[in-house]
Amino acid sequence: MCSAFIAYFLIGTLDVDFQVPVNSRSPAANAKEIVDKAFAESANYVSEFRNLVSREKKTFKIFDKKGNLKRERTIVSNFLVYDLTNSKRSMTEFRSVLSVDGKTIADSDKRAIDLFERVSNSAASANELERIQKESLRFDEELRIYGLTLYQAIVLSDKVRDIFSFEVTGTERLGDAMAYVVRYRQTKQSPFVRVGEIRYDIPAILDYHMHLDGLEKINERLSGTLWIDTKSFQIVREERKLTISPPEFSGPAIVAANEFEYSPSVYGIRTPKYVKHTEYRIDKRSARTLKHVEITFEYSDFTRPDVEVNAEKPTN
């Protein structure tokens, strides 16, 4: 079995205050105004996304050291955006696994009920979060990843806004929406975007935990594209990639990539339609990277339960 890679995606407090250059080729599209409004909508997404539920289909594709497909796994779960009871500002993803490769998981409902009873007794949010993640990811062997649905367009965070340049390159129709196409590129390093070993001393906006094969100076950079609805300024789609440029390599090499696509909902926000995360194996000897794991998350329409979901104890 290959070693497990764990990717942590964390978010800090977000404030709207952007200094973004206007694309001279698109004078009618004010980049700062577009990005400011998009961030406001992404903050609204966080507020409205809480306690929504969906059916999630998670498909793993595992590749060998030559980049050839080795095996696949499909996990179907009931998916819940869960408010941590010991924190007024934190939420996480909870998955009650229903089946793995078509085989039904016994007592999935009972396990979920037992879990919420246990987390209600957790002394701190960290303990609560650990229990939820352990249950949700127990069948994810090759790569354990969480938090991809909780926030939109994290490059809009005030903690990293000054390390990116933004450019509006035009408009494009995606499904039901006409969208501004906004490209972004990281221009300098930041402690809030990390690659390598996990650190707990400084909270990260993006924390990629991966094996670097002995590389030290990797010069990591994020880049990507946002598609922003021209009317609502909601995020319709995002593509993001992480590259490294160590001295041992002849040029930038991709080590992780993401795709996010969102659909209209009855809650006034666009909810996830699918998310794809691809992670690459770093080979220092050949000075290149090869695809290692690809995970696709597909979601049914999100709904809100008739009762609020929490783990508080009932009062007598």
C-alpha positions as CSV (number, residue, x, y, z in Angstrom):
1,M,0.0,0.0,0.0
2,C,1.3,3.4,-0.8
3,S,1.9,5.9,1.9
4,A,-0.9,8.2,2.9
5,F,-0.8,11.8,1.9
6,I,-2.9,14.2,4.0
7,A,-3.9,17.6,2.6
8,Y,-5.3,20.1,5.1
9,F,-7.3,23.0,3.8
10,L,-7.9,25.7,6.5
11,I,-9.3,29.1,6.3
12,G,-8.9,32.3,8.4
13,T,-11.1,35.2,9.0
14,L,-11.7,37.0,5.7
15,D,-12.1,40.7,5.2
16,V,-12.9,42.7,2.1
17,D,-10.1,45.1,1.2
18,F,-8.5,44.4,-2.1
19,Q,-6.0,46.4,-4.1
20,V,-6.2,44.7,-7.5
21,P,-4.9,46.0,-10.8
22,V,-7.4,46.7,-13.5
23,N,-6.9,44.7,-16.7
24,S,-6.1,47.3,-19.4
25,R,-7.4,45.0,-22.1
26,S,-10.9,45.0,-20.5
27,P,-11.5,48.6,-19.5
28,A,-15.2,48.0,-18.9
29,A,-14.5,45.4,-16.3
30,N,-13.1,46.9,-13.0
31,A,-11.1,44.1,-11.5
32,K,-11.2,45.5,-8.0
33,E,-14.9,45.9,-8.0
34,I,-15.5,42.4,-9.4
35,V,-13.2,40.8,-6.9
36,D,-14.6,42.8,-3.9
37,K,-18.1,41.8,-4.8
38,A,-17.1,38.2,-5.4
39,F,-15.6,38.0,-2.0
40,A,-18.7,39.4,-0.3
41,E,-20.7,36.6,-2.1
42,S,-18.1,34.0,-0.9
43,A,-18.6,35.2,2.7
44,N,-22.4,34.8,2.2
45,Y,-21.7,31.3,0.9
46,V,-20.0,30.3,4.2
47,S,-23.0,31.6,6.1
48,E,-25.7,29.9,4.0
49,F,-23.8,26.6,3.4
50,R,-24.0,25.6,7.1
51,N,-26.2,22.5,7.9
52,L,-26.9,21.6,4.3
53,V,-27.0,18.0,3.4
54,S,-26.4,16.1,0.1
55,R,-25.5,12.7,-1.3
56,E,-21.8,12.6,-2.1
57,K,-20.1,10.2,-4.5
58,K,-16.3,10.2,-4.1
59,T,-14.2,8.4,-6.7
60,F,-10.5,7.7,-6.1
61,K,-8.2,6.9,-9.0
62,I,-4.8,5.7,-7.9
63,F,-1.8,5.8,-10.3
64,D,1.4,3.8,-10.2
65,K,5.0,5.3,-10.2
66,K,4.8,5.4,-14.0
67,G,1.6,7.4,-14.0
68,N,-0.6,4.5,-15.2
69,L,-4.0,3.9,-13.6
70,K,-3.5,1.3,-10.9
71,R,-7.0,1.0,-9.2
72,E,-10.2,2.8,-8.4
73,R,-12.5,3.1,-5.4
74,T,-15.9,4.7,-5.1
75,I,-17.3,5.8,-1.7
76,V,-20.9,7.0,-1.4
77,S,-21.9,9.0,1.7
78,N,-24.5,11.2,3.2
79,F,-22.7,14.5,3.4
80,L,-23.4,17.2,6.0
81,V,-21.9,20.6,6.6
82,Y,-21.7,20.5,10.3
83,D,-21.4,23.3,12.9
84,L,-18.9,22.5,15.6
85,T,-20.7,22.8,18.9
86,N,-17.8,24.3,20.8
87,S,-17.0,27.0,18.3
88,K,-19.4,29.6,17.0
89,R,-17.3,30.3,13.9
90,S,-16.2,26.8,12.8
91,M,-17.7,24.2,10.7
92,T,-16.6,21.0,9.0
93,E,-17.6,18.3,6.6
94,F,-19.2,15.1,8.0
95,R,-19.6,12.0,5.9
96,S,-21.7,9.0,6.9
97,V,-20.4,6.3,4.6
98,L,-23.1,4.3,3.0
99,S,-21.2,2.1,0.6
100,V,-17.7,1.3,-0.7
101,D,-17.3,0.0,-4.3
102,G,-21.0,-0.9,-4.2
103,K,-20.9,-2.8,-1.0
104,T,-23.2,-1.4,1.7
105,I,-21.7,-0.4,5.0
106,A,-23.6,-1.9,7.9
107,D,-25.0,0.3,10.7
108,S,-24.0,3.6,9.0
109,D,-26.9,5.4,10.7
110,K,-26.1,4.0,14.1
111,R,-22.5,5.0,13.7
112,A,-23.5,8.5,12.9
113,I,-25.8,8.8,15.9
114,D,-23.1,7.3,18.2
115,L,-20.5,9.7,16.8
116,F,-22.7,12.8,17.6
117,E,-23.3,11.6,21.1
118,R,-19.5,11.3,21.6
119,V,-18.6,14.6,20.1
120,S,-21.2,16.3,22.4
121,N,-18.9,15.3,25.3
122,S,-15.7,16.6,23.6
123,A,-14.1,19.3,25.8
124,A,-12.8,21.3,22.8
125,S,-13.5,21.8,19.1
126,A,-10.2,20.2,18.3
127,N,-11.3,16.9,19.9
128,E,-14.7,17.2,18.2
129,L,-13.1,17.8,14.8
130,E,-10.7,14.9,15.2
131,R,-13.6,12.5,15.9
132,I,-15.6,13.7,12.9
133,Q,-12.7,13.6,10.5
134,K,-11.7,10.1,11.6
135,E,-15.2,8.8,11.0
136,S,-15.6,10.6,7.7
137,L,-12.3,9.5,6.2
138,R,-12.0,6.0,7.5
139,F,-12.1,4.4,4.0
140,D,-9.7,7.0,2.4
141,E,-6.4,5.2,2.4
142,E,-4.2,6.9,-0.2
143,L,-5.1,10.5,0.4
144,R,-7.1,12.0,3.2
145,I,-8.5,15.4,2.3
146,Y,-11.2,17.6,3.8
147,G,-12.7,21.1,3.7
148,L,-12.8,21.6,-0.1
149,T,-16.5,22.5,0.0
150,L,-16.5,24.8,3.0
151,Y,-15.1,28.0,1.4
152,Q,-15.0,29.5,-2.1
153,A,-12.1,31.2,-3.8
154,I,-9.8,31.2,-0.9
155,V,-7.3,33.3,-2.8
156,L,-9.6,36.2,-2.0
157,S,-8.7,36.1,1.7
158,D,-7.2,39.2,3.2
159,K,-4.4,37.1,4.6
160,V,-3.0,36.3,1.1
161,R,-4.5,39.1,-1.1
162,D,-1.1,40.9,-1.4
163,I,0.7,37.8,-2.8
164,F,-1.6,37.5,-5.9
165,S,-2.1,39.5,-9.0
166,F,-5.6,39.5,-10.6
167,E,-6.5,40.1,-14.2
168,V,-9.9,40.2,-15.9
169,T,-9.4,38.6,-19.3
170,G,-13.0,38.8,-20.6
171,T,-16.4,37.0,-20.2
172,E,-17.6,33.5,-20.9
173,R,-20.9,31.7,-20.7
174,L,-20.9,28.7,-18.3
175,G,-24.2,26.9,-18.3
176,D,-26.9,29.3,-17.0
177,A,-24.4,32.1,-16.2
178,M,-22.4,34.7,-18.1
179,A,-19.2,35.0,-16.1
180,Y,-16.2,37.3,-15.8
181,V,-13.0,35.3,-16.3
182,V,-10.5,36.4,-13.7
183,R,-7.0,34.9,-13.7
184,Y,-4.8,35.0,-10.7
185,R,-1.1,34.3,-10.0
186,Q,1.0,34.1,-6.9
187,T,3.9,36.6,-7.0
188,K,5.6,35.9,-3.7
189,Q,5.7,33.4,-0.9
190,S,3.5,33.5,2.2
191,P,3.5,31.6,5.5
192,F,-0.3,31.1,4.9
193,V,0.4,28.9,1.9
194,R,2.5,26.0,2.9
195,V,3.8,22.8,1.2
196,G,5.5,19.9,3.0
197,E,5.2,19.0,6.7
198,I,2.3,20.1,8.8
199,R,2.9,23.0,11.2
200,Y,0.6,24.1,13.9
201,D,2.3,27.3,15.1
202,I,0.8,29.5,12.3
203,P,-2.7,28.8,11.0
204,A,-2.7,28.4,7.2
205,I,-5.0,29.4,4.5
206,L,-3.8,26.4,2.4
207,D,-1.6,23.7,3.9
208,Y,-0.5,21.0,1.5
209,H,1.0,18.1,3.4
210,M,3.0,16.0,0.9
211,H,6.3,14.1,0.6
212,L,8.9,16.4,-1.1
213,D,11.4,13.6,-1.8
214,G,14.2,15.5,0.0
215,L,13.7,18.8,-1.8
216,E,14.1,21.9,0.3
217,K,13.9,25.1,-1.7
218,I,10.8,24.4,-3.8
219,N,9.5,27.9,-4.6
220,E,5.9,27.0,-4.5
221,R,3.3,29.1,-6.4
222,L,-0.4,29.0,-6.8
223,S,-2.2,30.1,-10.0
224,G,-5.7,29.7,-11.4
225,T,-8.8,31.1,-12.9
226,L,-12.1,32.3,-11.3
227,W,-15.4,32.4,-13.3
228,I,-17.6,35.0,-11.5
229,D,-21.3,35.5,-12.4
230,T,-21.6,39.0,-14.0
231,K,-25.0,39.6,-12.3
232,S,-24.8,38.0,-8.9
233,F,-20.9,38.0,-8.6
234,Q,-21.1,34.4,-7.2
235,I,-18.3,32.0,-8.0
236,V,-19.4,29.7,-10.8
237,R,-16.2,27.8,-11.3
238,E,-12.6,27.8,-10.2
239,E,-9.5,26.1,-11.5
240,R,-6.4,26.1,-9.3
241,K,-2.9,24.6,-9.5
242,L,0.1,24.5,-7.3
243,T,3.6,24.3,-8.8
244,I,7.1,24.0,-7.5
245,S,10.3,25.2,-9.0
246,P,13.2,23.7,-7.1
247,P,16.8,24.2,-8.4
248,E,17.0,20.5,-9.3
249,F,14.2,21.0,-11.8
250,S,14.4,22.7,-15.2
251,G,11.2,24.6,-14.7
252,P,7.9,24.7,-12.8
253,A,6.3,21.3,-12.1
254,I,2.7,20.8,-11.0
255,V,2.2,19.0,-7.7
256,A,-1.6,19.6,-7.0
257,A,-4.6,20.8,-9.0
258,N,-8.2,21.5,-8.2
259,E,-11.4,22.1,-10.1
260,F,-14.6,23.5,-8.4
261,E,-18.0,23.9,-10.1
262,Y,-21.1,25.3,-8.5
263,S,-24.8,25.1,-9.3
264,P,-27.7,27.4,-8.4
265,S,-29.7,26.5,-5.4
266,V,-32.9,27.6,-3.5
267,Y,-30.7,29.0,-0.7
268,G,-29.5,32.1,-2.7
269,I,-26.0,30.6,-3.1
270,R,-24.3,28.3,-5.7
271,T,-23.7,25.0,-4.0
272,P,-21.0,22.5,-5.1
273,K,-21.8,20.4,-8.1
274,Y,-18.4,18.7,-8.2
275,V,-14.9,19.1,-6.9
276,K,-11.8,17.4,-8.2
277,H,-8.4,17.2,-6.5
278,T,-5.4,15.8,-8.2
279,E,-2.1,15.2,-6.4
280,Y,1.2,14.4,-8.0
281,R,4.2,12.3,-6.9
282,I,7.5,14.2,-6.8
283,D,10.5,12.4,-8.2
284,K,13.7,14.2,-7.4
285,R,15.9,11.8,-9.3
286,S,14.1,12.4,-12.6
287,A,13.3,16.0,-11.8
288,R,9.6,15.7,-12.6
289,T,6.2,14.9,-11.1
290,L,3.7,12.2,-12.1
291,K,0.0,12.0,-11.3
292,H,-0.5,10.0,-8.0
293,V,-4.1,10.3,-6.9
294,E,-7.2,11.9,-8.4
295,I,-10.3,12.3,-6.3
296,T,-13.6,13.5,-7.7
297,F,-16.5,14.6,-5.4
298,E,-19.9,14.7,-7.0
299,Y,-23.0,16.1,-5.2
300,S,-26.7,15.8,-5.5
301,D,-28.9,18.8,-4.9
302,F,-28.3,20.2,-1.4
303,T,-31.2,20.4,1.1
304,R,-31.7,21.6,4.6
305,P,-32.9,19.2,7.3
306,D,-36.2,20.0,9.0
307,V,-34.4,20.3,12.3
308,E,-31.1,21.9,13.1
309,V,-28.2,19.5,13.2
310,N,-26.0,19.7,16.3
311,A,-24.6,17.5,19.0
312,E,-25.9,19.4,22.0
313,K,-27.2,17.2,24.8
314,P,-31.0,17.4,25.4
315,T,-32.2,19.2,28.5
316,N,-34.4,17.6,31.0
